[in-house]
């Protein structure tokens, strides 16, 4: 994959979108961890929390990129991403992050919580990067600071324009399909471009359809209880 080629820029866009959609909870995470601190210290928590998150995400993602070279793991990773993309459409996470009494305790809480919450993000970014380490680093360097500083805005946008989640889920589904198609021992099944791209489109369509059906079912059950 050549630097700044169409394929490179498409993958970079996918990584940034994945980060923005999956990491939107950072606003809540930082707010809960730093809510007892003075405003000046809250700014430092955001800054150093972002630095720590970038370092940990880069190391974890590069490790996953390396692991994806093992035969069979592209298929496993792709199937996991299909589930993550589906769950994203139904996301109703509870946040149990305790408020810290000191700045460094808050920073530690943010970094640890981000690392635990970011496992799906790491797998998705590794899959979208197609083994390109530069893409991993660039994507994270661009998106994590944006998420950390603009996370409140991102959450408001997602709340106001729910289709953003649909776009993020579709990108995840597409990434999952490309991982499955890219599995070496499944190469023979996807030599025909029509089959290959048809499969990728089908995976995305099925995820969005299943998520939409489940969402409507949950809403109907809530209305019955109300």
SULBEL-V294407 format. One record per run of one state. SS is the DSSP state (2 for helix, 1 for strand, 0 for the rest). FROM is the first residue (numbers start at 1). LEN is the number of residues. If there is no record, write none. Layout:
SS:FROM:LEN
SS:FROM:LEN
This chain:
0:1:5
2:6:17
0:23:3
2:26:9
0:35:4
2:39:29
0:68:5
2:73:16
0:89:14
2:103:15
0:118:1
2:119:11
0:130:3
2:133:28
0:161:2
2:163:19
0:182:2
2:184:7
0:191:2
2:193:33
0:226:1
